[in-house]
Amino acid sequence: MPLDLKTQLFISNFHVFINLKNNISPVNFSTTNKIDLQLEITRYIYTQLKRLNTNGSNILINCPTVFDGKDSIFKLILGLIAISDTMTNAFILINKITKEMNFSPTEVFVTCAEQVGKRRDYRSLQQLLQLIRENGYTDSKLHDDIIESCVRQSGSDVEQSREQDTLIQMIKNDDTRINVYIAVGKLRAAYLIAIRLGKEDKVRLIRDEATKRGQTADVTIKKKKT
């Protein structure tokens, strides 16, 4: 049975101070920065769990810290998303973790997008994209990868089809946008883009996919004359 998260947090703080003791002479600035960051994360988790009125034992199992291995730190990042009242609050800490641990922004934010996609929380994904831009992450591929990861994780979403479609339309790379439309079964949308852009390889791919899925009616539009 998982420990009460308050107990886990106490244990994590204990490990923080053990690390401080081990690095006290000479002072390791990287370690002290991690200690400050971990204490900030711990305080934040306490605040959010109090708001949720839960001990969080099923959200942050074993209470990972920034002193753990990479896999555990990513579990911490996903836990912060799960307990946060807003994406903004979660992002502030996630961005600090990314910089302090020298993680690849793509690796971190794509993982976050996958988590958001599982919940089909497209509004939070929009907020994540805005925060990423505002914090200087302007690479268009990162932008597209985030959307693609979210949408692929959410899969075909009939109930929020319009919201999902809005996200897909934000993808800047044409091939990626077509591929994502195919992945979620929106073959007609993919087909129209491929025809308009004259991408014969994509047209053939979509027709083959339509045949497999029994959606040939979606790809019977006549090709534009050139």
trRosetta pair geometry for C-beta under 8 A, 3 or more apart (Angstrom, degrees):
i j d omega theta_ij theta_ji phi_ij phi_ji
2 57 3.9 151 103 175 123 108
2 58 6.7 168 34 -71 153 51
2 61 5.5 -98 -117 -128 134 83
2 62 7.5 -105 -139 -45 98 57
3 7 4.7 -104 167 82 116 123
3 8 5.0 139 91 -57 117 92
3 11 7.8 43 107 -2 162 139
3 57 6.6 -167 83 -123 37 114
3 62 7.8 83 31 -98 106 44
3 63 7.9 -60 74 -7 113 112
4 7 4.7 87 69 5 86 105
4 8 7.1 -159 95 -7 43 87
4 55 4.7 -70 -152 -174 79 143
4 57 6.0 -71 -116 -66 30 120
5 8 5.0 -51 -146 38 43 117
5 9 6.1 48 153 -25 71 100
5 45 7.4 -127 160 154 127 121
5 49 6.3 -152 87 -114 143 158
5 55 4.8 163 19 161 93 72
5 56 3.8 9 -32 70 161 101
5 57 5.3 -144 -42 -68 85 60
5 59 7.7 -5 -80 53 144 95
5 60 6.1 77 -125 64 121 106
5 63 6.2 133 -147 -74 75 112
6 9 5.7 -49 -147 33 31 112
6 10 6.7 35 151 -20 61 101
6 46 7.9 73 -109 -112 80 89
6 55 6.3 -76 -9 -145 89 95
7 10 5.7 -51 -154 31 34 113
7 11 6.6 33 149 -17 65 104
8 11 5.6 -55 -153 36 34 112
8 12 6.3 35 150 -21 67 104
8 57 7.6 144 -12 -109 135 75
8 60 7.2 174 106 108 150 102
8 62 6.6 176 -139 -166 129 20
8 63 3.4 151 150 -14 119 135
9 12 5.5 -49 -145 34 34 112
9 13 6.4 35 154 -18 65 102
9 42 5.5 126 -160 -149 105 100
9 45 6.5 -170 -100 91 127 131
9 46 6.8 105 -159 -68 169 93
9 63 5.9 -148 -68 -141 51 153
10 13 5.9 -56 -152 36 31 109
10 14 6.5 38 147 -25 63 103
11 14 5.4 -50 -153 29 35 118
11 15 6.7 34 150 -17 65 101
11 63 6.9 128 65 66 103 137
12 15 5.7 -52 -154 34 36 111
12 16 6.6 45 145 -26 64 100
12 38 7.1 -148 152 -180 107 117
12 42 6.5 -177 95 -95 123 117
12 63 5.0 -111 -44 131 129 122
12 65 4.7 156 -155 -62 112 126
13 16 5.2 -44 -151 27 39 120
13 17 6.7 31 155 -13 67 101
13 38 7.8 163 -102 134 57 112
13 39 7.4 72 -119 -102 95 75
13 42 6.1 72 -72 -125 100 166
14 17 6.2 -61 -154 39 30 103
14 18 6.4 35 148 -22 65 106
15 18 5.4 -50 -146 33 36 116
15 19 6.5 40 153 -20 65 101
15 65 6.4 171 83 34 131 159
15 67 6.1 -163 136 68 117 147
16 19 5.9 -58 -160 33 30 111
16 20 6.6 31 145 -20 65 104
16 35 5.4 118 -174 -133 102 82
16 38 5.1 -169 -104 100 127 143
16 39 6.8 128 179 -59 164 82
16 65 7.0 -135 -66 -167 91 152
16 67 7.0 -172 -93 -19 59 139
17 20 5.1 -43 -146 32 42 118
17 21 6.4 47 152 -22 67 99
17 35 7.9 89 -80 -139 44 121
18 21 5.7 -51 -150 34 32 112
18 22 6.4 28 153 -17 64 108
19 22 5.8 -59 -147 39 31 110
19 23 6.2 2 162 3 66 115
19 31 6.0 -156 153 -166 107 114
19 34 7.5 -63 130 93 151 120
19 35 6.6 -168 88 -79 116 102
19 67 5.8 -129 -61 -116 152 146
20 23 6.3 -79 -146 50 25 92
20 24 6.3 53 154 -68 65 89
20 31 7.2 161 -98 142 50 114
20 32 7.3 74 -118 -99 89 69
20 35 5.6 63 -74 -100 104 151
21 24 5.8 -23 -148 -24 30 118
23 27 7.1 69 138 -145 86 39
23 28 4.3 -65 -177 19 124 118
23 31 4.4 10 106 81 170 168
23 32 7.6 -146 107 -46 127 74
24 27 6.6 -15 -163 -89 37 67
27 31 8.0 -144 -179 61 60 107
27 32 6.2 10 -179 -36 102 133
28 31 3.9 56 91 13 112 115
28 32 6.6 162 85 -13 59 83
29 32 5.7 -54 -142 40 36 108
29 33 6.2 41 156 -23 66 104
30 33 5.8 -55 -152 33 29 113
30 34 6.6 28 150 -18 62 105
31 34 5.6 -54 -151 35 34 112
31 35 6.4 38 150 -23 66 102
32 35 5.4 -47 -147 32 37 116
32 36 6.5 39 153 -18 65 101
33 36 5.8 -52 -150 36 32 111
33 37 6.3 31 151 -18 64 108
33 100 6.0 -167 132 -134 115 113
34 37 5.5 -55 -146 39 33 113
34 38 6.1 34 155 -21 67 105
34 66 5.2 -155 -160 109 97 126
34 67 6.5 109 152 -72 133 80
34 100 6.3 141 -90 167 71 132
35 38 5.8 -54 -145 36 29 110
35 39 6.4 28 156 -17 63 106
36 39 5.9 -57 -150 37 29 110
36 40 6.4 30 152 -19 63 106
37 40 5.6 -55 -151 35 32 113
37 41 6.4 33 151 -20 66 105
37 66 5.8 18 100 2 118 165
37 96 5.8 -176 -131 140 115 122
37 97 6.9 140 173 -85 136 65
37 100 5.6 -44 -53 -55 166 171
38 41 5.5 -52 -147 36 34 113
38 42 6.2 37 153 -23 66 104
38 65 5.4 31 -132 -164 122 107
38 66 5.2 -132 -75 28 95 109
38 67 6.9 -2 -78 -21 147 97
39 42 5.5 -49 -145 34 32 114
39 43 6.5 33 155 -17 64 103
40 43 6.0 -54 -150 36 30 110
40 44 6.3 31 151 -20 63 108
40 93 7.0 -174 120 -113 108 103
40 96 7.7 -24 86 101 144 164
41 44 5.6 -58 -150 37 31 113
41 45 6.3 32 154 -22 67 104
41 65 7.6 151 82 -135 141 70
41 66 7.1 144 3 -25 153 109
41 76 7.4 13 -175 177 147 124
41 80 7.5 -75 -146 -89 100 122
41 93 5.8 113 -100 -157 84 133
41 97 7.9 60 -78 -69 132 112
42 45 5.8 -51 -147 33 30 110
42 46 6.6 34 153 -19 62 104
43 46 5.7 -54 -154 34 32 115
43 47 6.5 32 151 -20 65 106
44 47 5.7 -57 -152 35 33 112
44 48 6.3 25 156 -14 68 108
44 80 7.6 22 117 -131 131 102
44 89 7.5 167 -156 168 121 105
44 93 6.2 -123 42 -65 173 147
45 48 5.9 -59 -145 40 31 106
45 49 6.1 27 159 -17 67 110
45 56 7.2 163 180 134 102 178
45 60 6.9 -21 -143 -7 135 165
45 79 8.0 11 -114 131 115 115
45 80 7.7 -87 -84 -101 88 75
45 83 6.8 52 -135 92 70 158
46 49 6.1 -61 -145 39 25 107
46 50 6.3 27 156 -21 62 108
47 50 5.9 -57 -152 34 27 112
47 51 6.6 28 151 -19 62 106
48 51 5.5 -52 -152 34 35 114
48 52 6.3 24 153 -10 67 109
48 83 4.4 95 135 143 137 108
48 84 6.1 -63 -120 -97 143 41
48 85 6.7 -155 -125 -24 92 86
49 52 5.6 -58 -142 46 34 106
49 53 8.0 160 162 -29 56 7
49 54 5.8 -105 -156 73 80 69
49 55 6.8 40 -173 -138 129 19
49 56 4.7 -72 -110 -33 121 125
49 83 6.6 -27 -67 -159 67 136
50 53 7.2 26 -177 -74 32 47
51 85 6.3 -53 130 -60 160 121
52 56 7.4 90 75 -71 137 91
52 83 6.4 -92 -24 -151 148 86
54 59 7.6 87 115 -8 134 127
56 59 4.6 -65 -160 43 78 114
56 60 5.4 9 153 25 113 98
56 83 6.5 5 -118 -96 121 136
57 60 7.8 -74 -125 60 20 64
57 61 7.0 57 174 -100 56 62
58 61 7.1 7 -141 -66 26 92
59 79 5.5 112 148 -143 87 92
59 82 5.2 -172 -155 109 110 136
59 83 5.7 95 156 -61 155 104
60 63 5.3 54 134 -99 110 54
60 64 6.9 -125 -169 21 92 76
60 75 7.6 125 -139 141 64 95
60 76 7.0 47 -137 -117 107 59
60 79 4.1 76 -89 -155 89 151
60 83 7.4 -30 -33 -29 110 135
61 75 7.6 -67 53 170 85 136
62 72 7.9 -78 99 -138 119 113
64 68 5.0 -88 -158 30 88 154
64 72 3.8 -178 -134 171 126 92
64 73 6.3 -156 151 -78 128 31
64 75 5.0 110 -2 78 151 107
64 76 4.2 -121 88 -55 110 98
64 79 7.4 156 39 7 104 141
65 68 5.4 119 58 -15 64 97
65 72 7.6 1 39 133 45 121
65 73 7.9 -33 106 -94 28 74
65 76 6.9 116 -89 -86 14 148
66 73 6.0 61 -119 -116 50 110
66 76 7.3 -114 -64 77 60 168
66 97 6.3 -144 -103 -128 115 96
66 100 6.9 -1 -164 103 143 134
66 101 6.7 -139 -157 -65 100 115
68 72 3.5 -58 125 85 138 143
68 73 5.9 179 74 -49 92 74
68 76 7.7 144 44 -29 126 126
69 72 5.2 92 58 13 70 103
69 73 7.1 -132 104 -8 35 92
70 73 5.6 -56 -147 35 32 112
70 74 6.5 31 156 -18 66 103
70 101 7.9 139 -112 172 79 137
70 103 7.9 139 -140 -102 103 110
71 74 5.9 -55 -153 34 31 110
71 75 6.7 34 148 -20 63 102
72 75 5.4 -50 -153 32 38 114
72 76 6.6 44 146 -22 65 100
73 76 5.3 -47 -154 31 38 117
73 77 6.6 43 147 -22 65 99
73 97 6.7 170 -179 -178 111 126
73 101 6.4 115 173 -98 163 167
73 103 8.0 -158 115 -65 136 139
74 77 5.3 -44 -148 31 39 116
74 78 6.5 36 153 -15 66 102
74 108 7.8 -147 -114 -117 88 66
74 111 6.0 -69 -157 165 114 163
75 78 5.8 -54 -147 40 33 108
75 79 6.2 39 150 -23 64 107
76 79 5.5 -56 -149 36 30 115
76 80 6.5 37 152 -25 64 100
76 97 7.5 -177 100 -125 119 158
77 80 5.8 -50 -155 27 31 113
77 81 7.0 30 149 -16 61 100
77 94 5.4 83 -143 -122 97 99
77 97 6.3 -151 -86 84 101 156
77 108 6.6 -124 -154 -153 163 91
77 111 7.0 65 99 103 135 126
77 112 6.8 -88 150 -77 114 93
78 81 5.6 -49 -156 33 39 113
78 82 6.4 41 148 -22 67 106
78 111 7.0 -90 -68 147 102 105
78 112 7.4 -165 -94 -103 66 57
78 115 5.1 -178 -135 -91 97 148
79 82 5.4 -54 -147 35 36 114
79 83 6.3 13 163 -5 70 109
80 83 6.5 -67 -142 44 26 95
80 84 5.9 35 162 -41 64 113
80 90 4.8 139 138 -143 96 92
80 93 5.7 -136 -153 83 153 130
80 94 6.1 -177 86 -61 145 94
81 84 6.1 -54 -140 18 24 115
81 87 7.6 15 -134 -118 84 71
81 90 5.0 87 -94 -168 52 156
81 94 7.6 35 -57 -63 89 139
81 112 6.1 159 -70 -143 145 88
81 115 5.4 98 87 115 155 145
81 116 7.1 -103 -177 -63 141 81
82 115 7.6 -96 -58 178 84 129
84 87 6.9 111 106 -89 135 27
84 89 5.0 179 -159 83 115 106
84 90 3.8 -108 -26 -56 167 104
85 89 6.3 41 53 28 79 146
86 89 4.9 97 63 4 87 98
86 90 7.2 -157 96 0 50 86
86 127 7.6 -120 179 170 84 160
87 90 5.6 -59 -150 43 37 111
87 91 5.8 42 153 -29 71 109
87 124 4.8 150 -62 -153 129 83
87 127 4.1 128 60 104 143 130
87 128 5.5 -102 -178 -62 140 74
87 131 6.8 -148 129 -15 105 143
88 91 5.7 -56 -145 32 26 113
88 92 6.8 35 156 -29 61 98
88 127 6.7 -89 -48 174 75 123
88 131 6.4 179 -108 -89 63 131
89 92 6.1 -45 -156 18 31 113
89 93 7.6 15 155 -2 59 102
90 93 6.5 -70 -165 43 36 101
90 94 5.9 29 149 -18 74 116
91 94 5.4 -60 -137 43 34 111
91 95 5.7 36 163 -24 71 106
91 128 6.8 173 -84 -121 124 68
91 131 4.6 -19 179 155 170 159
91 135 7.9 -161 157 -23 119 147
92 95 6.2 -57 -150 33 21 109
92 96 6.7 20 151 -16 58 108
93 96 5.5 -55 -150 36 36 113
93 97 6.3 37 152 -20 68 103
94 97 5.6 -51 -149 35 33 112
94 98 6.3 39 150 -25 64 104
94 108 6.7 151 171 169 103 123
94 112 6.7 58 -168 -82 159 139
95 98 5.5 -48 -148 31 33 117
95 99 6.5 25 156 -12 64 105
95 131 7.9 -128 -52 152 131 113
95 135 6.0 -93 -131 -167 149 165
96 99 6.1 -60 -149 40 30 105
96 100 5.9 24 158 -16 67 113
97 100 5.9 -59 -138 41 27 107
97 101 5.8 3 170 2 66 117
97 103 7.3 10 128 12 79 132
97 108 7.7 160 94 -133 101 140
98 101 6.7 -72 -140 48 16 93
98 103 4.8 -93 -141 59 63 106
98 105 6.1 62 -177 -97 141 65
98 108 4.8 -76 -101 -17 113 172
99 102 7.4 21 -175 -74 30 41
103 107 5.9 -115 172 73 98 117
103 108 5.1 91 120 -51 131 115
104 107 4.0 81 71 4 103 107
104 108 6.8 178 86 -8 55 84
105 108 5.8 -62 -146 41 32 108
105 109 5.7 9 169 -3 72 116
105 132 7.9 121 178 -145 122 107
105 137 5.5 -167 174 -120 155 132
105 142 6.4 1 111 -133 111 144
106 109 6.6 -66 -132 46 21 94
106 110 5.7 19 170 -17 63 117
106 141 7.9 -16 -104 113 126 97
106 142 5.4 -120 -93 -112 84 92
106 145 6.1 17 -150 85 100 157
107 110 6.4 -57 -136 38 17 107
107 111 6.5 18 159 -18 55 112
108 111 6.0 -68 -160 35 25 110
108 112 6.5 23 149 -18 65 107
109 112 5.2 -45 -147 35 40 117
109 113 6.3 46 151 -24 65 101
109 128 7.1 151 -158 170 100 117
109 132 6.2 67 -135 -99 154 133
109 137 7.4 134 -28 148 161 166
109 142 6.8 51 71 -176 137 105
109 146 5.6 -39 135 -97 106 115
110 113 5.4 -49 -148 33 34 115
110 114 6.6 41 150 -23 63 99
110 145 5.3 -48 -94 139 116 109
110 146 6.0 -123 -94 -93 59 57
110 149 4.7 132 -162 -32 83 165
111 114 5.7 -48 -152 29 34 114
111 115 6.8 35 149 -18 62 102
112 115 5.7 -55 -156 33 35 113
112 116 6.5 32 150 -16 68 105
112 128 6.4 176 124 -141 126 145
112 146 7.9 -11 74 -137 93 101
113 116 5.6 -53 -147 38 35 111
113 117 6.1 41 151 -24 66 106
113 125 6.3 69 -135 -127 82 102
113 128 6.8 -177 -85 108 79 157
113 145 7.9 154 37 123 158 68
113 146 4.4 177 -69 -161 151 69
113 147 7.3 -96 -157 -60 143 18
113 149 4.3 93 98 85 121 114
113 150 4.2 -89 176 -56 95 90
113 153 7.6 157 129 11 74 136
114 117 5.5 -53 -147 34 31 116
114 118 6.7 40 152 -27 63 97
114 149 5.0 -68 -64 161 79 109
114 150 6.9 -129 -78 -86 30 46
114 153 4.8 143 -147 -66 65 152
115 118 5.9 -46 -157 22 32 113
115 119 7.2 16 151 -3 60 104
116 119 6.0 -67 -160 45 37 103
116 121 5.1 -99 -164 63 81 98
116 122 8.0 117 153 -86 109 28
116 124 5.1 -150 -136 95 121 115
116 125 4.9 150 131 -70 146 88
116 128 6.7 -121 -40 -14 161 147
116 150 5.5 -25 84 -123 103 109
117 120 6.9 29 -170 -78 40 44
117 125 7.4 61 -66 -77 68 134
117 149 6.5 -143 -20 129 146 65
117 150 3.8 179 -69 -158 105 50
117 151 6.5 -106 -123 -31 122 16
117 152 7.0 8 -174 63 160 54
117 153 3.0 99 109 72 134 117
117 154 4.4 -116 -170 -38 83 83
118 153 5.5 -63 -56 157 62 120
118 154 7.3 -139 -72 -83 17 61
119 124 7.7 19 82 36 127 141
120 154 4.7 107 -97 -133 80 115
120 157 5.8 149 -134 -119 129 141
120 160 6.1 144 169 35 118 145
121 124 4.2 19 130 20 115 118
121 125 6.7 143 100 -20 69 85
122 125 5.2 -50 -149 34 41 116
122 126 6.5 47 151 -22 68 98
122 150 7.6 116 -109 153 66 133
122 154 8.0 10 -67 -74 91 165
122 160 6.4 179 -5 158 133 139
122 163 4.4 149 62 153 159 117
122 164 6.5 -128 -84 -77 143 53
122 166 7.6 98 166 64 140 108
122 167 5.8 -121 -148 -45 113 131
123 126 5.7 -49 -154 31 34 113
123 127 6.6 34 148 -17 64 104
123 163 7.8 -50 -48 -157 70 134
124 127 5.4 -52 -150 37 37 114
124 128 6.3 43 149 -24 67 102
125 128 5.4 -48 -148 33 35 115
125 129 6.5 38 152 -20 64 102
125 146 7.4 159 -163 149 96 101
125 147 7.3 104 166 -109 127 62
125 150 4.9 70 -118 -138 143 164
125 167 6.5 16 104 -116 137 135
126 129 5.8 -52 -152 34 32 112
126 130 6.6 31 151 -18 64 106
126 167 7.5 -117 -69 -94 85 95
127 130 5.7 -55 -150 36 33 112
127 131 6.3 32 154 -19 67 107
128 131 5.8 -57 -147 38 30 110
128 132 6.3 33 155 -23 65 107
128 146 6.9 -157 116 -179 119 137
129 132 5.7 -54 -148 33 29 113
129 133 6.6 29 154 -17 63 104
129 143 6.7 70 -143 -140 103 84
129 146 6.4 161 -89 104 87 144
129 147 7.4 30 -84 -64 131 92
129 170 7.6 13 -160 145 168 152
130 133 5.9 -56 -152 36 32 109
130 134 6.2 28 153 -18 66 110
131 134 5.6 -57 -143 39 31 111
131 135 6.2 16 160 -8 66 113
132 135 6.2 -69 -147 44 25 101
132 137 4.4 -63 178 66 86 123
132 142 7.2 -152 168 129 140 121
132 143 7.4 170 102 -93 137 73
132 146 7.2 -150 -10 -54 168 166
133 137 6.8 -87 -81 67 28 71
133 138 6.4 70 -135 -97 68 69
133 143 7.8 42 -71 -95 95 114
137 142 5.9 -90 165 106 107 155
139 142 4.1 78 81 5 105 110
139 143 6.9 -172 96 -10 56 84
140 143 5.3 -50 -151 34 38 119
140 144 6.3 35 153 -16 69 104
140 172 5.0 -63 -171 58 116 154
140 173 7.4 126 139 -42 111 91
141 144 5.7 -54 -147 40 34 108
141 145 6.0 37 154 -23 67 107
141 173 7.5 39 -104 -34 66 134
142 145 5.7 -54 -142 36 29 112
142 146 6.4 34 157 -24 63 104
143 146 6.1 -57 -156 29 25 111
143 147 6.9 16 154 -10 61 107
143 170 7.8 -109 161 141 108 101
143 171 8.0 163 122 -125 89 50
143 172 6.6 51 91 -2 124 118
144 147 5.9 -59 -151 40 34 107
144 148 6.0 33 155 -20 69 111
144 171 5.0 77 -130 -147 89 84
144 172 5.7 -101 -67 36 112 83
144 173 5.2 20 -114 15 164 106
144 176 5.0 54 176 113 130 165
145 148 5.7 -55 -141 40 29 112
145 149 6.1 30 160 -21 65 108
146 149 6.1 -57 -148 35 24 109
146 150 6.5 23 155 -17 61 109
147 150 5.8 -59 -150 37 31 111
147 151 6.1 19 160 -11 68 112
147 167 5.4 177 -150 169 107 97
147 168 7.0 155 159 -97 122 37
147 170 6.0 -170 -99 81 156 105
147 171 5.3 -147 87 -76 143 89
147 180 7.5 -14 123 -110 95 165
148 151 6.1 -63 -143 42 26 104
148 152 6.0 24 162 -17 66 112
148 171 6.8 77 -58 -108 86 131
148 176 5.9 -82 -74 -177 133 110
148 179 7.7 17 -133 91 122 108
148 180 5.3 -124 -121 -84 79 122
149 152 6.1 -55 -139 39 25 108
149 153 6.3 24 159 -19 60 111
150 153 6.0 -67 -157 36 24 109
150 154 6.4 15 154 -15 65 110
150 167 6.9 -91 90 173 127 152
151 154 5.7 -56 -144 38 33 108
151 164 6.2 115 -127 -160 99 96
151 167 6.0 178 -69 105 115 129
151 168 6.0 88 -108 -76 163 90
151 180 5.4 51 91 -167 141 119
151 183 7.3 107 119 85 100 124
151 184 6.1 -73 164 -48 101 135
152 155 7.4 30 178 -70 33 51
152 180 6.8 -100 -58 -129 85 83
152 183 5.3 -37 -109 147 85 151
152 184 7.5 -126 -100 -57 43 91
154 157 5.3 -18 149 -47 112 129
154 164 6.6 -151 101 -111 143 121
154 184 7.7 8 87 -109 87 124
155 184 6.2 149 -177 -121 33 81
156 184 5.1 146 -83 -172 57 74
156 185 4.8 6 -91 25 120 129
157 160 4.8 -28 144 58 122 86
157 161 6.2 180 97 -76 73 53
157 163 7.9 -60 110 67 135 95
157 164 4.9 140 58 -44 123 147
157 184 7.3 -35 8 -160 77 126
158 161 5.7 -8 -149 -50 31 110
160 163 4.3 -39 176 42 99 117
160 164 5.6 106 114 -25 87 95
161 164 5.8 -59 -147 40 29 111
161 165 6.1 30 155 -23 65 109
162 165 5.6 -55 -146 35 29 113
162 166 6.6 37 152 -25 63 101
163 166 5.7 -48 -153 27 32 115
163 167 7.0 32 150 -16 61 102
164 167 5.8 -55 -159 33 36 112
164 168 6.5 33 149 -19 68 106
164 184 6.9 -160 157 174 138 165
165 168 5.6 -52 -146 36 36 112
165 169 6.3 39 155 -22 66 105
165 186 7.3 143 -99 -114 96 165
165 189 7.4 -150 -133 -101 107 164
166 169 5.9 -55 -151 33 29 112
166 170 7.0 34 149 -26 60 103
167 170 5.7 -56 -162 23 36 115
167 171 7.9 50 144 -34 62 87
168 171 5.9 -31 -171 -1 46 114
168 177 6.2 111 171 -149 83 82
168 180 5.4 -170 -130 108 104 128
168 181 6.1 104 -179 -71 146 78
168 184 7.7 -117 -75 29 141 140
168 186 7.6 155 65 52 176 150
168 189 7.7 68 112 132 144 148
169 177 7.5 60 -112 -143 29 126
171 176 5.3 -136 174 104 131 107
171 177 4.1 170 85 -82 124 87
171 180 6.3 151 -32 18 163 146
172 176 7.9 29 64 54 53 127
172 177 8.0 -173 55 -44 14 114
173 176 4.0 65 82 14 109 113
173 177 6.5 177 87 -15 55 85
174 177 5.7 -57 -147 36 30 111
174 178 6.3 30 156 -18 66 106
174 193 6.6 -177 -161 166 93 119
174 197 5.8 111 -174 -94 151 170
174 199 7.3 178 133 -46 125 145
175 178 5.8 -54 -149 36 31 111
175 179 6.2 31 154 -19 65 108
175 199 7.6 170 -91 -136 79 156
175 202 7.2 -146 -123 -78 73 132
176 179 5.6 -56 -147 38 31 112
176 180 6.3 29 156 -19 66 106
177 180 5.9 -55 -147 35 29 109
177 181 6.5 32 154 -19 63 105
177 193 6.5 -126 107 -174 114 170
178 181 5.8 -56 -152 35 31 112
178 182 6.5 31 151 -19 65 105
178 190 4.8 96 -155 -149 70 89
178 193 5.4 -148 -86 89 93 130
178 194 5.7 87 -127 -63 138 94
178 199 7.2 -98 -60 79 168 156
178 202 5.3 -14 159 -156 158 141
178 206 7.7 -88 -177 -64 107 119
179 182 5.6 -54 -151 35 33 113
179 183 6.3 37 151 -26 66 105
179 190 7.9 113 -48 -128 15 125
180 183 5.4 -49 -146 31 35 117
180 184 6.6 11 162 -1 66 105
181 184 6.6 -71 -150 46 27 92
181 186 4.4 -86 -164 79 82 101
181 187 7.2 139 140 -90 97 23
181 189 4.7 -134 -148 90 138 106
181 190 3.7 177 98 -64 126 94
181 193 7.3 142 12 17 157 134
182 185 7.8 42 -179 -69 30 20
182 186 7.7 -90 -63 59 21 62
182 187 6.5 56 -114 -100 63 69
182 190 5.0 73 -56 -95 76 167
182 205 7.3 -30 -107 130 156 110
182 206 6.4 -123 -96 -103 112 81
182 209 5.9 14 -154 128 109 177
185 213 7.0 172 -132 -157 92 159
185 215 7.7 152 -167 -47 85 162
186 189 4.4 -2 145 28 110 119
186 190 6.3 127 101 -20 74 92
187 190 5.5 -57 -147 41 37 113
187 191 5.8 40 155 -26 70 108
187 206 5.7 141 -160 -166 92 99
187 209 6.3 -169 -111 101 122 112
187 210 5.2 134 173 -83 158 95
187 213 7.2 179 -38 59 144 143
187 215 5.3 125 36 112 146 139
187 218 4.7 97 86 108 106 142
187 219 6.1 -65 144 -49 114 108
188 191 5.6 -54 -145 35 29 114
188 192 6.4 31 157 -21 64 104
188 218 4.0 -107 -64 -168 89 102
188 219 7.0 -145 -98 -64 57 62
189 192 6.0 -52 -149 32 29 111
189 193 6.8 26 155 -15 61 106
190 193 6.0 -61 -156 37 31 109
190 194 6.3 27 152 -18 67 111
190 202 7.4 -132 166 169 96 111
190 206 5.3 -179 111 -109 114 130
191 194 5.7 -58 -146 38 31 111
191 195 6.2 30 157 -19 67 107
191 203 7.0 76 -142 -126 73 68
191 206 4.8 175 -84 140 82 154
191 207 7.9 93 -112 -60 114 67
191 210 7.7 25 -66 -52 132 135
191 218 6.6 153 6 136 144 87
191 219 4.6 -160 -107 -112 156 89
191 221 6.8 136 130 32 123 116
192 195 5.9 -54 -145 36 28 110
192 196 6.2 27 157 -19 64 109
192 221 7.1 35 -90 44 76 161
193 196 5.8 -58 -146 37 29 110
193 197 6.2 7 162 -2 66 114
193 199 7.9 0 122 27 76 127
193 202 8.0 -56 96 129 89 147
194 197 6.3 -68 -142 48 24 97
194 199 4.5 -93 -150 64 75 104
194 202 3.9 -145 -123 104 124 116
194 203 4.7 172 136 -67 128 69
194 206 6.0 -166 15 -6 157 141
195 198 7.6 27 -180 -71 29 35
195 203 6.3 90 -74 -98 66 116
195 221 6.7 -79 -42 95 169 119
195 223 5.7 -150 -143 -125 107 69
195 224 6.2 122 159 -1 100 95
196 224 7.2 68 -103 -5 46 141
198 226 7.2 65 -103 -90 124 131
199 202 4.0 23 121 24 118 118
199 203 6.4 154 94 -23 66 84
200 203 5.3 -50 -146 32 35 117
200 204 6.5 35 156 -17 66 101
201 204 6.0 -53 -152 36 31 109
201 205 6.4 33 149 -20 63 108
202 205 5.3 -52 -145 37 35 115
202 206 6.1 34 156 -20 68 105
203 206 6.0 -56 -148 36 27 108
203 207 6.4 27 154 -18 63 107
203 223 7.7 25 -141 -98 153 117
204 207 5.7 -56 -147 37 31 111
204 208 6.3 32 155 -19 65 106
205 208 5.8 -57 -152 36 29 111
205 209 6.3 26 152 -17 64 109
206 209 5.5 -55 -146 39 33 112
206 210 6.2 38 153 -24 66 105
206 219 5.8 168 129 -107 105 143
207 210 5.6 -51 -145 33 31 114
207 211 6.6 35 153 -21 62 102
207 216 7.8 45 -154 -125 70 80
207 219 5.4 -165 -97 131 67 150
208 211 5.8 -52 -154 32 31 113
208 212 6.6 31 150 -18 63 105
209 212 5.6 -53 -151 35 35 113
209 213 6.2 14 157 -3 68 113
209 215 8.0 -18 120 53 75 114
210 213 6.0 -67 -141 49 29 98
210 214 7.9 -104 169 68 57 9
210 215 4.5 -102 -147 79 78 83
210 216 5.0 117 140 -89 112 47
210 218 5.9 -151 -126 60 125 100
210 219 4.6 -128 -41 11 167 132
211 214 7.7 30 -175 -70 26 33
211 216 6.0 47 -86 -75 57 104
215 218 4.7 -6 158 12 99 121
215 219 7.3 76 117 -3 84 97
216 219 6.2 -77 -156 49 45 92
216 220 6.6 65 150 -54 75 101
217 220 6.0 -40 -148 -2 35 123
